[in-house]
Amino acid sequence: SGLVIETVDLQPPTLPPAKPKSVEPAMAGLPKVTTQPSLPAQAAPSVLDKSKFYTNDIAARIRELEAEIAEEINRVKSQQGTPTSSQQSLAGESVQSADVGTNPPMVDERAAAVESKAKSLKEKATGVSFDPKLEDGLFLVGAGVRKKAIINVYAVAMYSSPTAIASLGALKKGKDAQSTLRDSSRTFNTFTPKTSFVLEMTFKADGKAIAEAIADGVKPRYSGSADDVTQLENLIVEGVKSKGGQATKGTIFRFDCDVEGVAVSVDGNMQGKAVSEGMGSALVDVFMDDKAVSPQLVESCMATWCGSGL
């Protein structure tokens, strides 16, 4: 055919070895970051350091409270005629601050001391016995009899606070002791909120007659209105009406005296209260002053608690 075909050996061209790309150009234009050397770790504040200020505040407040408590104790003692801390210091006696956390209140201590010595009493002339303590925490001070000529009309017991009873602890029997007991049992306050008289009839009597007898004792000792005394009489009369108007033998009257007046109950049934300031103290005087209607009651109170060491 006249054509000659030559075989051509095709080889790929040889390329020079590729150079690794540098990362520097990729970072070009960016700010250079400089790593700061790490700082040494600081120790955390101590828990004791944190609480130091709070502890100081608490300690200061405790001192303030102790001062306030000591001041209140001195105030109460001065009202009762007990030397205050400052008076004891002038006398050369050592003064110790009250330990509120360990010592029980003064009233509780007195109550425990009185309760350990309290006992039931049997009134000699009538044979009537009285319990050593009432349900409201008043303790038996003494027992006596109300006489009319040769007749024993009723047996009577006086109940009062541990503070009133303790006022006799260091005293000898006599007018001073009687006056002290009278004052402490008729001056109604936190320590002596109430004084009560329990009367048990040993002779049958008309309710109105008993009411008048009680009222006749109160009137000369009470400076208030006569209407207040009439109210007291009416409560007694109304209480006896439930028994047919007669206070028979064994009928029990109770008179609770406080700063507000006198509450009356008959055989355990509350009749009401003659509300009048001074009435309660006047009824205490009926049984405790120099002209007391039952000298035997006064004598029994002295014999039971004078020199008891309370």
Number of C-alpha atoms within 10 A of each C-alpha: 3 3 5 5 5 6 5 6 5 6 6 5 6 6 6 6 6 6 6 6 8 8 8 8 8 9 10 9 8 7 7 8 6 6 6 6 6 6 6 6 6 6 6 6 8 9 8 9 9 10 11 11 10 11 12 11 11 11 11 11 12 12 11 12 12 15 14 12 16 18 14 12 15 18 15 13 14 14 10 12 8 13 15 18 21 12 14 13 12 9 10 9 11 9 12 8 10 13 11 11 6 7 9 10 9 11 14 11 13 17 18 12 15 22 17 9 12 17 16 15 20 17 20 13 14 17 11 21 16 22 14 17 17 13 6 7 14 22 26 28 28 26 29 28 26 23 16 10 7 6 11 15 21 26 29 26 27 26 25 27 24 25 21 23 29 22 20 25 18 14 18 16 17 12 12 12 21 21 14 15 24 20 18 22 30 25 20 18 12 9 16 19 16 25 26 25 19 19 25 24 23 22 15 15 16 15 23 19 15 20 20 18 12 18 21 14 18 22 19 10 17 19 12 13 10 11 10 18 22 15 17 24 23 18 20 26 23 17 23 25 14 11 14 11 15 19 27 18 14 16 19 20 23 22 23 20 28 27 18 17 21 26 20 21 20 23 14 11 12 15 17 17 18 23 18 17 17 20 26 28 26 23 27 26 22 21 25 24 20 14 11 16 20 19 17 21 24 25 16 19 24 25 15 21 25 22 15 17 12 17
